[in-house]
Amino acid sequence: MDGHTKTDNRALHCERYEEGTNISTDLIVMNMREIYDPEIHINIYDLGLIYDIKIADEKVDVTMTLTSVFCPVADHLVSQVKEAAEMVLGEGNANVTVTFEPLWGVDMIPDHAKLEIGLL
């Protein structure tokens, strides 16, 4: 059990996951915070691109989005997210699903990240 509950379909993982709940999830999040959006220059986790991280039976399913349907680095970001999870749970133990439901928007950036880029 990973300790996550979805409060609504716009709740981001970074807004509902309490650090320290699951060590594997903490390590995956730490790795994801090393992946930066090349245009916005904020890590993808704090940018709100990670919708969910579910761990079961030593496998992880990550649901994420992109800042644009036409993101030119989509494949690279997905590959980096998969690698970030596999660094914790082992190669072949991560699945990444990209969704555009809901569409990502600036309103989905958590306040701490908005401060970092001067939006607050």
C-alpha positions in Angstrom: 0.0 0.0 0.0 1.4 3.4 -0.9 -0.6 5.6 1.3 -2.2 7.7 -1.5 -5.9 8.6 -1.9 -7.2 10.7 -4.6 -9.2 13.5 -3.2 -10.4 14.8 -6.6 -9.3 14.4 -10.2 -7.3 17.6 -10.1 -5.4 16.8 -6.9 -1.7 16.5 -7.8 0.5 13.9 -6.2 2.6 16.6 -4.6 -0.4 18.1 -2.9 -1.8 14.9 -1.3 1.2 12.7 -0.6 2.8 13.1 2.8 6.5 12.7 2.6 7.7 9.8 4.9 4.6 7.7 4.2 6.5 5.3 1.9 10.3 5.2 1.5 10.1 3.9 -2.1 7.8 6.7 -3.0 10.0 9.2 -1.3 13.0 8.0 -3.3 11.1 8.1 -6.6 9.9 11.6 -5.8 13.5 12.6 -4.9 14.6 11.3 -8.3 11.8 13.1 -10.1 12.8 16.3 -8.5 16.0 16.0 -10.6 14.1 16.1 -13.9 13.5 19.6 -15.1 11.0 20.9 -17.7 13.4 22.4 -20.3 11.2 25.5 -20.9 9.9 26.4 -17.4 13.0 25.3 -15.5 11.2 23.8 -12.5 11.4 20.1 -11.7 8.5 18.1 -13.1 7.2 17.0 -9.7 6.9 20.4 -8.2 5.6 21.7 -11.5 2.6 19.5 -11.1 3.2 17.1 -14.0 3.0 14.0 -11.8 -0.6 13.1 -11.1 -0.1 9.8 -9.3 2.4 7.3 -8.1 1.1 3.9 -7.1 3.4 1.1 -5.8 2.1 -2.4 -5.5 4.1 -5.7 -5.5 7.4 -3.9 -6.1 6.1 -2.3 -9.3 5.2 1.3 -9.8 2.6 3.0 -12.0 3.2 6.7 -12.6 0.5 8.8 -14.2 1.8 12.1 -15.6 1.0 14.8 -18.0 2.9 17.3 -20.1 2.7 21.1 -20.2 1.5 20.7 -23.8 0.0 18.0 -26.0 2.7 19.1 -28.5 5.6 18.9 -26.1 8.7 18.4 -28.2 10.5 16.5 -25.4 7.6 14.2 -24.4 9.4 11.0 -25.1 12.5 12.2 -23.3 10.6 13.2 -20.2 8.6 10.0 -20.1 11.8 8.0 -20.4 13.4 10.1 -17.5 10.4 9.4 -15.3 10.5 5.7 -16.0 14.2 5.7 -15.2 13.6 7.7 -12.0 11.2 5.0 -10.8 13.3 2.1 -12.0 16.3 3.5 -10.0 14.3 2.6 -6.9 12.4 -0.5 -7.8 14.6 -2.0 -10.5 14.6 -2.1 -14.3 11.4 -3.3 -15.8 9.3 -2.5 -12.7 7.9 0.9 -13.8 5.1 1.9 -16.0 4.5 5.5 -17.0 1.1 6.6 -18.5 0.7 10.0 -20.0 -2.7 11.6 -19.8 -4.2 14.9 -20.7 -7.1 14.5 -18.4 -7.2 17.0 -16.8 -5.1 19.3 -19.1 -2.2 20.8 -17.3 -2.3 24.6 -16.7 -0.5 27.2 -14.7 -3.2 27.0 -12.1 -1.9 23.5 -11.3 1.6 24.7 -10.2 1.7 24.5 -6.4 2.2 27.8 -4.6 5.8 26.9 -3.5 6.8 26.4 -7.2 4.9 29.6 -8.3 7.0 31.5 -5.8 10.2 30.0 -7.3 9.3 31.3 -10.8 7.8 34.6 -9.8 4.1 33.8 -10.4 3.2 34.8 -6.8 
